[in-house]
């Protein structure tokens, strides 16, 4: 299994997931949020639930695909973490 550097995971969260929340939920285009535009076609509650499920899947997908090899570098005797 491939290793995922924890620093890359943090960058993934900061540079992809947080902007995704902004563009879909917070940013308004033509006085409407993108989630509201999607909600008109499939239903407001359905759109919000669908976005929540997609967001959670994107959040935990690196846990499923990769192994955090940096976590193996914890020095158990001194209690120091890898950074």
N, CA, C and O atoms as a MOPAC input file, in Angstrom:
PM7 MOZYME 1SCF
protein

 N      0.84400 1    -1.18100 1     0.00000 1
 C      0.00000 1     0.00000 1     0.00000 1
 C      0.88700 1     1.24000 1     0.00000 1
 O      1.91500 1     1.26400 1     0.67600 1
 N      0.50600 1     2.25400 1    -0.73900 1
 C      1.26900 1     3.49100 1    -0.83600 1
 C      1.15900 1     4.29900 1     0.44000 1
 O      0.17600 1     4.22100 1     1.17600 1
 N      2.20400 1     5.08000 1     0.67700 1
 C      2.22700 1     5.93200 1     1.86700 1
 C      1.72300 1     7.33000 1     1.52200 1
 O      1.97500 1     7.84500 1     0.43300 1
 N      1.02500 1     7.91900 1     2.44800 1
 C      0.56200 1     9.29500 1     2.30100 1
 C      1.23500 1    10.13600 1     3.36800 1
 O      1.12100 1     9.86300 1     4.56300 1
 N      1.92800 1    11.14600 1     2.92400 1
 C      2.56000 1    12.07800 1     3.84600 1
 C      1.45900 1    12.92000 1     4.48300 1
 O      0.58800 1    13.44100 1     3.78600 1
 N      1.50000 1    13.05000 1     5.79200 1
 C      0.46400 1    13.79300 1     6.51000 1
 C      0.43100 1    15.25500 1     6.07700 1
 O     -0.62100 1    15.89300 1     6.11100 1
 N      1.58100 1    15.78500 1     5.67100 1
 C      1.61600 1    17.17300 1     5.21300 1
 C      0.83200 1    17.34200 1     3.91700 1
 O      0.16700 1    18.35900 1     3.72100 1
 N      0.90600 1    16.35200 1     3.03200 1
 C      0.12600 1    16.40900 1     1.79700 1
 C     -1.36800 1    16.29500 1     2.07900 1
 O     -2.18600 1    16.90100 1     1.38800 1
 N     -1.71400 1    15.52200 1     3.08800 1
 C     -3.12300 1    15.39300 1     3.45300 1
 C     -3.66900 1    16.72100 1     3.97900 1
 O     -4.79300 1    17.10700 1     3.66000 1
 N     -2.87600 1    17.40500 1     4.77600 1
 C     -3.30000 1    18.71300 1     5.30100 1
 C     -3.43700 1    19.71100 1     4.15600 1
 O     -4.38100 1    20.50000 1     4.13000 1
 N     -2.50000 1    19.67800 1     3.21100 1
 C     -2.61400 1    20.54500 1     2.03600 1
 C     -3.84500 1    20.20300 1     1.21000 1
 O     -4.50400 1    21.10000 1     0.68400 1
 N     -4.16200 1    18.93000 1     1.09100 1
 C     -5.36600 1    18.48300 1     0.38500 1
 C     -6.61500 1    19.07900 1     1.02500 1
 O     -7.52500 1    19.53100 1     0.32900 1
 N     -6.64800 1    19.07700 1     2.33000 1
 C     -7.79600 1    19.64500 1     3.04600 1
 C     -7.86500 1    21.16000 1     2.83900 1
 O     -8.92800 1    21.70300 1     2.53800 1
 N     -6.74000 1    21.82500 1     3.00000 1
 C     -6.73200 1    23.29000 1     2.91100 1
 C     -6.94500 1    23.80400 1     1.49400 1
 O     -7.63000 1    24.80900 1     1.30200 1
 N     -6.37000 1    23.13100 1     0.49800 1
 C     -6.41900 1    23.64600 1    -0.86200 1
 C     -7.55200 1    23.07900 1    -1.70300 1
 O     -7.85700 1    23.63200 1    -2.76000 1
 N     -8.18800 1    21.99000 1    -1.26900 1
 C     -9.26100 1    21.40600 1    -2.05500 1
 C    -10.59300 1    21.36500 1    -1.31300 1
 O    -11.60500 1    21.83200 1    -1.83600 1
 N    -10.60500 1    20.81700 1    -0.11200 1
 C    -11.89000 1    20.62700 1     0.57500 1
 C    -12.50100 1    21.93000 1     1.08700 1
 O    -13.70300 1    22.14600 1     0.93800 1
 N    -11.69800 1    22.78600 1     1.68100 1
 C    -12.25100 1    24.04700 1     2.16200 1
 C    -12.71800 1    24.94600 1     1.02100 1
 O    -13.78500 1    25.55000 1     1.13600 1
 N    -11.95500 1    25.06400 1    -0.09000 1
 C    -12.49900 1    25.82100 1    -1.22600 1
 C    -13.75400 1    25.18600 1    -1.82700 1
 O    -14.61800 1    25.89500 1    -2.34300 1
 N    -13.85700 1    23.86700 1    -1.76500 1
 C    -15.06900 1    23.19800 1    -2.24200 1
 C    -16.28400 1    23.64400 1    -1.43300 1
 O    -17.34500 1    23.90800 1    -1.99900 1
 N    -16.13600 1    23.72600 1    -0.13400 1
 C    -17.23000 1    24.22300 1     0.70800 1
 C    -17.57700 1    25.65100 1     0.32100 1
 O    -18.75200 1    26.00400 1     0.21500 1
 N    -16.55800 1    26.47000 1     0.11000 1
 C    -16.80900 1    27.86800 1    -0.24000 1
 C    -17.56500 1    27.98000 1    -1.56000 1
 O    -18.56600 1    28.69200 1    -1.63400 1
 N    -17.10400 1    27.29000 1    -2.60300 1
 C    -17.72300 1    27.43100 1    -3.91900 1
 C    -19.11900 1    26.82500 1    -3.99300 1
 O    -19.96100 1    27.31200 1    -4.74700 1
 N    -19.37300 1    25.78500 1    -3.23200 1
 C    -20.67900 1    25.13200 1    -3.32200 1
 C    -21.68100 1    25.72100 1    -2.33800 1
 O    -22.84300 1    25.92200 1    -2.69000 1
 N    -21.25500 1    25.99900 1    -1.12300 1
 C    -22.20400 1    26.37800 1    -0.06800 1
 C    -22.21600 1    27.88000 1     0.22000 1
 O    -23.28800 1    28.44700 1     0.43400 1
 N    -21.07900 1    28.52600 1     0.23000 1
 C    -21.01900 1    29.91000 1     0.70100 1
 C    -21.06200 1    30.95800 1    -0.40200 1
 O    -21.69800 1    31.99800 1    -0.23300 1
 N    -20.40100 1    30.70800 1    -1.52500 1
 C    -20.30600 1    31.71800 1    -2.58900 1
 C    -21.62600 1    31.85400 1    -3.33900 1
 O    -22.26700 1    30.85700 1    -3.67100 1
 N    -22.02000 1    33.07900 1    -3.59900 1
 C    -23.26600 1    33.31800 1    -4.30900 1
 C    -22.97900 1    33.71700 1    -5.75400 1
 O    -22.13100 1    34.57000 1    -6.01500 1
 N    -23.68500 1    33.09700 1    -6.67800 1
 C    -23.62800 1    33.47900 1    -8.08100 1
 C    -25.02200 1    33.91600 1    -8.48700 1
 O    -25.98200 1    33.16900 1    -8.30300 1
 N    -25.14700 1    35.10700 1    -9.03200 1
 C    -26.45400 1    35.66600 1    -9.42000 1
 C    -27.43600 1    35.65500 1    -8.25800 1
 O    -28.60700 1    35.31200 1    -8.42500 1
 N    -26.95300 1    36.03200 1    -7.08700 1
 C    -27.77200 1    36.11800 1    -5.86800 1
 C    -28.26000 1    34.76100 1    -5.36300 1
 O    -29.14000 1    34.70700 1    -4.50400 1
 N    -27.70300 1    33.66900 1    -5.88000 1
 C    -28.07600 1    32.33900 1    -5.39800 1
 C    -26.81300 1    31.52700 1    -5.15700 1
 O    -25.82200 1    31.67000 1    -5.87300 1
 N    -26.86100 1    30.69100 1    -4.16100 1
 C    -25.75500 1    29.79700 1    -3.87700 1
 C    -25.86300 1    28.58500 1    -4.80100 1
 O    -26.95500 1    28.20700 1    -5.22500 1
 N    -24.72600 1    27.99200 1    -5.10200 1
 C    -24.70100 1    26.84600 1    -6.00300 1
 C    -25.51300 1    25.67900 1    -5.46100 1
 O    -26.13300 1    24.94900 1    -6.23400 1
 N    -25.51900 1    25.49300 1    -4.15300 1
 C    -26.29400 1    24.40800 1    -3.54900 1
 C    -27.79200 1    24.66000 1    -3.72400 1
 O    -28.57400 1    23.71700 1    -3.84300 1
 N    -28.18900 1    25.93800 1    -3.74000 1
 C    -29.60800 1    26.26300 1    -3.95900 1
 C    -30.00900 1    26.00700 1    -5.40700 1
 O    -31.11700 1    25.54400 1    -5.67500 1
 N    -29.10200 1    26.31000 1    -6.34300 1
 C    -29.38000 1    26.04000 1    -7.75600 1
 C    -29.54600 1    24.54600 1    -7.97200 1
 O    -30.45700 1    24.11500 1    -8.67900 1
 N    -28.66700 1    23.75200 1    -7.36400 1
 C    -28.78500 1    22.30300 1    -7.45300 1
 C    -30.04300 1    21.81800 1    -6.73800 1
 O    -30.68100 1    20.85600 1    -7.16600 1
 N    -30.39000 1    22.49300 1    -5.64900 1
 C    -31.57100 1    22.11600 1    -4.88700 1
 C    -32.86800 1    22.31200 1    -5.64300 1
 O    -33.84700 1    21.61500 1    -5.37600 1
 N    -32.89900 1    23.24400 1    -6.58100 1
 C    -34.11800 1    23.44300 1    -7.37200 1
 C    -34.38700 1    22.27700 1    -8.30200 1
 O    -35.54200 1    21.98700 1    -8.61500 1
 N    -33.32700 1    21.59800 1    -8.75300 1
 C    -33.53700 1    20.49300 1    -9.69300 1
 C    -33.77400 1    19.16200 1    -8.99300 1
 O    -34.54300 1    18.33800 1    -9.48900 1
 N    -33.12700 1    18.93100 1    -7.84500 1
 C    -33.30100 1    17.62600 1    -7.19200 1
 C    -33.92800 1    17.72400 1    -5.80700 1
 O    -34.14300 1    16.70200 1    -5.15500 1
 N    -34.21700 1    18.90800 1    -5.36100 1
 C    -34.79800 1    19.08800 1    -4.03600 1
 C    -33.75900 1    19.64700 1    -3.08200 1
 O    -32.59800 1    19.23800 1    -3.10100 1
 N    -34.18200 1    20.57600 1    -2.25500 1
 C    -33.24000 1    21.27900 1    -1.38900 1
 C    -32.59100 1    20.35900 1    -0.36800 1
 O    -31.36900 1    20.36500 1    -0.21800 1
 N    -33.38700 1    19.57400 1     0.33200 1
 C    -32.82700 1    18.67800 1     1.34100 1
 C    -31.96700 1    17.60100 1     0.70200 1
 O    -30.92800 1    17.23200 1     1.25100 1
 N    -32.38300 1    17.09700 1    -0.43900 1
 C    -31.61800 1    16.07100 1    -1.14000 1
 C    -30.26600 1    16.62300 1    -1.58200 1
 O    -29.25500 1    15.92600 1    -1.48700 1
 N    -30.23400 1    17.84900 1    -2.05600 1
 C    -28.97900 1    18.46200 1    -2.49000 1
 C    -28.02700 1    18.63500 1    -1.31500 1
 O    -26.82900 1    18.38500 1    -1.44100 1
 N    -28.54800 1    19.05500 1    -0.18900 1
 C    -27.69200 1    19.24300 1     0.98800 1
 C    -27.16500 1    17.91300 1     1.51200 1
 O    -25.99500 1    17.81300 1     1.88000 1
 N    -28.01000 1    16.90100 1     1.54800 1
 C    -27.57500 1    15.57400 1     1.99500 1
 C    -26.55600 1    14.99900 1     1.02700 1
 O    -25.56300 1    14.40900 1     1.45300 1
 N    -26.78400 1    15.16100 1    -0.25900 1
 C    -25.85900 1    14.65900 1    -1.26700 1
 C    -24.50300 1    15.35200 1    -1.15300 1
 O    -23.46500 1    14.69400 1    -1.21900 1
 N    -24.50400 1    16.67700 1    -0.98200 1
 C    -23.24100 1    17.39100 1    -0.80900 1
 C    -22.52900 1    16.93500 1     0.45200 1
 O    -21.31200 1    16.75100 1     0.44000 1
 N    -23.26200 1    16.75000 1     1.53600 1
 C    -22.66000 1    16.29800 1     2.78800 1
 C    -22.00800 1    14.93100 1     2.61300 1
 O    -20.89000 1    14.72000 1     3.08200 1
 N    -22.68300 1    14.00700 1     1.95100 1
 C    -22.13100 1    12.67200 1     1.74200 1
 C    -20.89800 1    12.70800 1     0.83900 1
 O    -19.91400 1    12.01700 1     1.10200 1
 N    -20.95000 1    13.50600 1    -0.21600 1
 C    -19.78900 1    13.62800 1    -1.10100 1
 C    -18.62000 1    14.25600 1    -0.35800 1
 O    -17.48400 1    13.80600 1    -0.50900 1
 N    -18.87300 1    15.28400 1     0.43700 1
 C    -17.81800 1    15.94100 1     1.19300 1
 C    -17.17500 1    14.97500 1     2.18900 1
 O    -15.95000 1    14.92900 1     2.30300 1
 N    -17.98000 1    14.21500 1     2.90100 1
 C    -17.44400 1    13.25400 1     3.87500 1
 C    -16.63500 1    12.17800 1     3.16800 1
 O    -15.58600 1    11.76800 1     3.66500 1
 N    -17.11000 1    11.71400 1     2.01200 1
 C    -16.36200 1    10.70000 1     1.26100 1
 C    -15.01800 1    11.25600 1     0.78800 1
 O    -14.00900 1    10.55400 1     0.85300 1
 N    -14.98900 1    12.50300 1     0.31400 1
 C    -13.72800 1    13.10900 1    -0.09800 1
 C    -12.79200 1    13.32000 1     1.08900 1
 O    -11.57200 1    13.26400 1     0.94000 1
 N    -13.36400 1    13.56200 1     2.26300 1
 C    -12.56300 1    13.78000 1     3.45500 1
 C    -11.87800 1    12.47700 1     3.89200 1
 O    -10.70300 1    12.49500 1     4.25600 1
 N    -12.59900 1    11.34900 1     3.85800 1
 C    -12.02900 1    10.10000 1     4.35900 1
 C    -11.41400 1     9.23000 1     3.27000 1
 O    -10.81400 1     8.20200 1     3.58400 1
 N    -11.54400 1     9.60600 1     2.00800 1
 C    -10.98200 1     8.80500 1     0.92000 1
 C     -9.48000 1     8.57100 1     1.06300 1
 O     -9.03900 1     7.44800 1     0.81800 1
 N     -8.66900 1     9.55400 1     1.44400 1
 C     -7.23600 1     9.25500 1     1.63500 1
 C     -6.97700 1     8.22800 1     2.73100 1
 O     -6.00500 1     7.47700 1     2.64700 1
 N     -7.82300 1     8.17800 1     3.75400 1
 C     -7.66800 1     7.15300 1     4.78000 1
 C     -7.88200 1     5.76400 1     4.19700 1
 O     -7.21800 1     4.80900 1     4.60200 1
 N     -8.79900 1     5.64700 1     3.25500 1
 C     -9.13100 1     4.35700 1     2.66600 1
 C     -8.06400 1     3.91400 1     1.66000 1
 O     -7.68000 1     2.74500 1     1.62300 1
 N     -7.59500 1     4.85900 1     0.85000 1
 C     -6.67200 1     4.53000 1    -0.23400 1
 C     -5.23100 1     4.37900 1     0.25700 1
 O     -4.53300 1     3.44900 1    -0.14800 1
 N     -4.79200 1     5.27700 1     1.11500 1
 C     -3.39100 1     5.32400 1     1.52100 1
 C     -3.22400 1     4.90900 1     2.97200 1
 O     -4.18200 1     4.81700 1     3.74000 1
 N     -1.97000 1     4.66300 1     3.31200 1
 C     -1.59600 1     4.38000 1     4.69200 1
 C     -0.75400 1     5.55700 1     5.17600 1
 O      0.10000 1     6.05000 1     4.43900 1
 N     -0.98200 1     6.00400 1     6.38200 1
 C     -0.21700 1     7.11500 1     6.93000 1
 C      1.07800 1     6.56500 1     7.52700 1
 O      1.11600 1     6.16300 1     8.69000 1
 N      2.13000 1     6.55200 1     6.72300 1
 C      3.41100 1     6.01100 1     7.16700 1
 C      4.09800 1     6.91800 1     8.17900 1
 O      4.90000 1     6.44500 1     8.98400 1
 N      3.79800 1     8.21000 1     8.15200 1
 C      4.39800 1     9.12300 1     9.12100 1
 C      3.99500 1     8.77600 1    10.54200 1
 O      4.74000 1     9.04300 1    11.48500 1
 N      2.84000 1     8.19100 1    10.69800 1
 C      2.37800 1     7.85300 1    12.03900 1
 C      3.19900 1     6.72300 1    12.64600 1
 O      3.16100 1     6.50800 1    13.85700 1
 N      3.93700 1     6.00400 1    11.81600 1
 C      4.80300 1     4.94800 1    12.32700 1
 C      6.07500 1     5.51500 1    12.92800 1
 O      6.82000 1     4.78400 1    13.58000 1
 N      6.34100 1     6.77900 1    12.73100 1
 C      7.55900 1     7.41300 1    13.22600 1
 C      7.39100 1     7.98500 1    14.62800 1
 O      8.27100 1     8.70100 1    15.10500 1
 N      6.31100 1     7.69400 1    15.27700 1
 C      6.10400 1     8.18400 1    16.64000 1
 C      7.05600 1     7.44800 1    17.57300 1
 O      7.11500 1     6.21800 1    17.58700 1
 N      7.78700 1     8.21600 1    18.33900 1
 C      8.70200 1     7.62300 1    19.31500 1
 C      7.89900 1     7.36200 1    20.57800 1
 O      7.58100 1     8.28500 1    21.32800 1
 N      7.57900 1     6.10900 1    20.80400 1
 C      6.69200 1     5.77000 1    21.92000 1
 C      7.35300 1     5.97900 1    23.29000 1
 O      6.66500 1     6.21200 1    24.28400 1
 N      8.65600 1     5.89800 1    23.33600 1
 C      9.32700 1     6.04700 1    24.63500 1
 C      9.34000 1     7.51100 1    25.09500 1
 O      9.16400 1     7.78500 1    26.28200 1
 N      9.54600 1     8.44600 1    24.16800 1
 C      9.61200 1     9.84500 1    24.57300 1
 C      8.29700 1    10.56400 1    24.35400 1
 O      8.09300 1    11.65600 1    24.88500 1
 N      7.39600 1     9.96800 1    23.57500 1
 C      6.11200 1    10.57900 1    23.31500 1
 C      6.15500 1    11.67000 1    22.27700 1
 O      5.18500 1    12.41400 1    22.12800 1
 N      7.27400 1    11.79100 1    21.53800 1
 C      7.38500 1    12.84000 1    20.52700 1
 C      6.74500 1    12.38800 1    19.22900 1
 O      6.90100 1    11.24500 1    18.80000 1
 N      6.03000 1    13.30200 1    18.62000 1
 C      5.42800 1    13.02400 1    17.33200 1
 C      6.43200 1    13.35100 1    16.24200 1
 O      7.47600 1    13.92400 1    16.55100 1
 N      6.17900 1    13.02500 1    15.00200 1
 C      7.17600 1    13.13200 1    13.94400 1
 C      7.53200 1    14.55900 1    13.59100 1
 O      8.58900 1    14.77600 1    12.99800 1
 N      6.70700 1    15.55200 1    13.92200 1
 C      7.11900 1    16.91900 1    13.63500 1
 C      7.60100 1    17.53500 1    14.91700 1
 O      8.00600 1    18.69800 1    14.93000 1

